[in-house]
Amino acid sequence: MQESYLALVRFLLPEGMLNYFELSKIVEAIPGLHIYLEEKNVPPTEYKDQKLESKGFLPEIYIQDFPIRNQRVTLCIKRRRWEIKDTGAIVNRDWNIVQQGTRMTKEFADFLKGLY
């Protein structure tokens, strides 16, 4: 993705979002804008002592964000999942833990958890 898009998107997204997600594409839709984000392949810190392997993504979630110039903005987010090699258990990032260490709002963390 071009650096110029990243600079603009950094202002549009919640603070700290690009620490965990990569911008994959931006699509003009009717009506509005769809911003596609994929969680980076950086295992959660709570599993740092275990061997993890990325196992793709959870189903994509869609979040209505603040409109821009009266156009709807939708964040299309793909959260990653990992397998713990020793046990075969599938895990994903605990957004409550992330929310405590960043400026991400609890409501946005809940969106990412799929609970909101």
C-alpha positions as CSV (number, residue, x, y, z in Angstrom):
1,M,0.0,0.0,0.0
2,Q,1.4,3.4,-0.9
3,E,2.8,5.4,2.0
4,S,0.5,8.4,1.2
5,Y,-2.6,6.2,1.8
6,L,-1.1,5.0,5.1
7,A,-0.6,8.6,6.3
8,L,-4.2,9.5,5.6
9,V,-5.7,6.2,7.0
10,R,-3.6,6.7,10.2
11,F,-5.7,9.8,10.9
12,L,-9.0,8.1,10.1
13,L,-8.5,5.0,12.3
14,P,-8.6,4.7,16.1
15,E,-5.2,5.5,17.6
16,G,-2.9,2.5,17.7
17,M,-4.9,0.4,15.2
18,L,-2.0,0.2,12.7
19,N,0.2,-1.3,15.4
20,Y,-1.9,-4.5,15.1
21,F,-3.4,-4.3,11.6
22,E,-2.1,-3.8,8.1
23,L,-4.1,-1.8,5.5
24,S,-4.8,-4.3,2.7
25,K,-7.0,-2.1,0.5
26,I,-9.4,0.8,0.3
27,V,-12.5,0.5,-1.9
28,E,-15.0,3.2,-2.9
29,A,-18.4,1.7,-2.4
30,I,-21.9,3.0,-2.8
31,P,-22.4,4.7,-0.4
32,G,-19.0,5.5,1.1
33,L,-15.7,3.9,1.7
34,H,-14.6,0.5,2.8
35,I,-11.2,0.2,4.6
36,Y,-9.8,-3.3,4.7
37,L,-7.5,-4.3,7.5
38,E,-5.8,-7.6,8.3
39,E,-4.3,-8.4,11.7
40,K,-0.5,-8.7,11.5
41,N,1.1,-12.1,12.0
42,V,2.5,-11.0,15.4
43,P,1.5,-13.6,18.1
44,P,-0.2,-12.3,21.2
45,T,2.2,-11.5,24.1
46,E,0.2,-13.7,26.5
47,Y,1.5,-16.7,24.5
48,K,5.1,-15.5,24.1
49,D,6.5,-18.6,25.8
50,Q,4.6,-21.0,23.5
51,K,5.3,-21.9,19.9
52,L,2.5,-20.6,17.7
53,E,1.7,-21.0,14.0
54,S,-0.7,-18.7,12.1
55,K,-3.8,-20.6,11.0
56,G,-5.4,-17.9,8.8
57,F,-8.2,-15.6,9.9
58,L,-11.5,-15.5,11.7
59,P,-14.5,-14.5,9.6
60,E,-14.3,-10.8,8.6
61,I,-16.2,-8.3,10.7
62,Y,-17.7,-5.0,9.6
63,I,-17.7,-1.9,11.7
64,Q,-19.5,1.3,10.9
65,D,-17.1,4.1,11.7
66,F,-17.5,7.9,11.7
67,P,-18.6,9.2,8.3
68,I,-16.3,11.3,6.2
69,R,-18.0,14.2,4.3
70,N,-21.4,12.6,4.8
71,Q,-20.1,9.3,3.3
72,R,-20.4,6.1,5.3
73,V,-17.1,4.5,6.4
74,T,-16.9,0.8,7.0
75,L,-13.9,-0.9,8.6
76,C,-13.6,-4.5,7.2
77,I,-11.5,-6.3,9.7
78,K,-9.9,-9.8,9.5
79,R,-8.6,-11.0,12.9
80,R,-5.9,-13.7,12.9
81,R,-5.9,-17.0,14.7
82,W,-3.0,-19.1,15.8
83,E,-2.5,-22.7,16.7
84,I,-0.5,-23.6,19.9
85,K,1.8,-26.3,18.4
86,D,2.1,-28.3,21.6
87,T,-1.6,-28.6,22.3
88,G,-3.3,-27.9,18.9
89,A,-5.5,-25.3,20.6
90,I,-6.6,-22.4,18.5
91,V,-6.2,-18.9,20.0
92,N,-6.6,-15.3,19.0
93,R,-5.6,-11.9,20.5
94,D,-7.4,-10.9,23.7
95,W,-8.6,-7.4,22.9
96,N,-9.3,-6.6,26.6
97,I,-5.6,-7.0,27.3
98,V,-4.7,-4.8,24.3
99,Q,-7.2,-2.2,25.3
100,Q,-5.6,-1.8,28.7
101,G,-2.2,-1.0,27.3
102,T,-3.3,1.4,24.5
103,R,-5.6,4.3,23.8
104,M,-8.1,1.9,22.1
105,T,-11.6,2.4,23.6
106,K,-13.3,-0.5,25.3
107,E,-16.1,-0.2,22.8
108,F,-13.7,-0.6,19.9
109,A,-12.0,-3.6,21.7
110,D,-15.5,-5.1,22.1
111,F,-16.1,-4.7,18.4
112,L,-12.9,-6.5,17.6
113,K,-13.8,-9.3,20.0
114,G,-17.1,-9.6,18.1
115,L,-19.1,-9.0,21.3
116,Y,-20.6,-5.6,20.5
